[in-house]
Amino acid sequence: MKTHPRPSAIRALAFGVAGLFVCAACFAEPDARPNILVILVDDMGYGDLSCFGSKQIATPHIDALAGAGVRCTQGYVSGAVCSPSRAGLLTGRYQNRFGYEHNLTHPEHVNPEYLAIPHDEKLISDHLRAAGYHTALIGKWHLGQSADWHLPNARGFDYFFGMLKGNHNYFPKPDNNQLWRNNDRVKQIDVPYLTDWFTQETLDFIDRTPAGQPWFCYLSYNTPHTPLQAKEEDLAKFAHIADKRRRTYAAMQHCLDESVAKIVKHLKDTGQFDNTLIVFFSDNGGPCQSNASINAPLWGQKGMLHEGGIRVPYIVTWPKRLPAGKTYDQPFIALDLLPTFLAAAGVDAESTLNPKKTYDGVDLLPYLRGEKGEARPHDTLYWRAALKNAAIRDGDWKLLRLPHRPPQLFNLAEDVSERHDLAAEHPQLVTKLMRKLNDWELTFQKQPVFMTSVYWSKQNRKKYESQFQITQPE
Ligand code: CA
């Protein structure tokens, strides 16, 4: 009689073999792999950290984090609003490739089959968890919630604490909050102010990670997204700012700075700071007209493809592997973080990533270390929002293709505030960049979008004709 091994024996054998590989990895160099911490803030202005020029808001602890690593002045996100920007960040692919061009409140611009990142897309969290990392999302998700497979625990995160939607009251109540801990609604308020609570949850997650296991934490603060709500003691520090919204925003930034201080101190106290790769940035530019943020010297705001909507402050710190006190001035994009993290974690991207998909980022580490000379991570970067507004940066030239007007052309090296449209002086360059933008669109759709005729509302006209503050207030 033919005998079959029992399923339990097969499982034991499989675990044994897997265990051999895991142990081989462990014994090879137990402390080599860094922890990875993404500190993503929400709707922060480009000019609202003191290390990025703010004269009103002192952020000494975030400045110190930059001083311990690399301050990046030309880092971009791939979307000008929250949800598509995060879809690009976590997949390492232009989110346009899977039809994700707007927030989920605009389902006509998100693939209707999903209303989430499609399930065949793997996220940074999936890759790092498969590589043995302990993973957490703490804070804002905003990447789908209408099916179980949309939720963070199904997308590579071992632990989730936070909200699924795009914003939240900063003083949650037991009977009035939208917070979740994994798959359970939160009924008890442990920390009164949400920014502080996310910070505490992060420290607890770090402490819960078993010794010797690296962790990946996607700490996604909603600070300083609206509603503008700050603690009284923080508001008191900015009593000299007359405008109430700006005063509250400054107080929220102060709380964020104190949170970064607590996290860095904890990492230092536990001996983990030197081998933790920390990336601090904002998911899109500041919406000046709603949260009183300032993007100076950039023009424009959240939702726009001018620099004020898509260029954000980045700080990249990893004392063990990156230089300290350095400023990096070449353009890159959030899509680069996936390959950067895989490289840092020693994960072979070629055998891990889906060969049928296009990944748009590059490993930034050699660039940040200065090993690439003057070479840029990208010669060309692209953006498209809601199927119409589009932009391309090629070298230092940037072309904006907006539906209500002829293309605009700016030279960012000489005009970072995009105040001097040079399109009429360089018609051949405009044609070349329009074609290049169209060629990029053809990599993920059948027809390029040329000039589209759309209803130009009074509200849109007001937004695009607004004047934004491109100098810092004292
Ligand atoms: Ca945002």
Residues whose N, C-alpha, C, O or C-beta is under 5 A from the ligand:
A	BS01	CA	D42 D43 V81 C82 D283 N284
